Amino acid sequence: MKSSEYVKDLQTKSVEELKEDLTSAKKELFNLRFQNATSQLTNTAEITKVRKNIARIQTAINAKAE
């Protein structure tokens, strides 16, 4: 999914759904970092993608809070 499509998808979700997505993204980031530390992660670019998705989710939450 392209980032613009992902952002549009985030804009249609409620704050509760966004918070659930944020929690799952943070868990995924933790797992990726753990795999990277134990040399099991083959594609390290996934860490960057997940970090950017977390930022996008947080931005969507802040936009809805205003």
C-alpha positions in Angstrom: 0.0 0.0 0.0 1.4 3.4 -0.9 1.8 6.0 1.8 -0.9 8.3 0.4 -3.4 5.4 0.4 -2.3 4.6 3.9 -2.8 8.2 5.1 -6.3 8.3 3.5 -7.1 5.0 5.3 -6.0 6.5 8.6 -8.1 9.6 8.1 -11.3 7.5 7.9 -10.6 5.7 11.1 -11.8 6.7 14.6 -9.4 7.7 17.4 -9.9 4.4 19.1 -9.0 2.4 16.0 -6.0 4.6 15.5 -4.8 4.0 19.0 -5.2 0.2 18.4 -3.2 0.6 15.2 -0.5 2.5 17.1 -0.2 -0.2 19.8 0.2 -2.9 17.2 2.7 -0.9 15.2 4.8 -0.3 18.3 4.7 -4.0 19.1 5.8 -4.8 15.5 8.7 -2.3 15.9 9.8 -3.9 19.1 9.8 -7.3 17.4 11.7 -6.0 14.4 14.3 -4.4 16.7 14.6 -7.7 18.7 15.1 -9.6 15.4 17.7 -7.1 14.3 19.6 -7.5 17.6 19.7 -11.2 17.3 20.7 -11.1 13.6 17.5 -12.7 12.4 16.1 -9.7 10.4 17.0 -9.9 6.7 15.3 -6.7 5.5 16.3 -3.9 7.9 14.3 -1.3 5.8 11.2 -2.7 7.6 12.2 -0.9 10.7 12.2 2.5 8.9 8.8 1.8 7.3 7.2 0.9 10.7 8.7 4.0 12.3 7.2 6.2 9.6 3.9 4.5 9.9 3.9 5.1 13.7 4.5 8.8 13.0 1.7 8.9 10.5 -0.7 7.3 13.0 0.3 9.8 15.7 -0.2 12.7 13.3 -3.7 11.4 12.4 -4.5 11.1 16.1 -3.3 14.7 16.8 -5.3 16.0 13.8 -8.5 14.4 15.1 -7.8 15.7 18.7 -7.9 19.3 17.5 
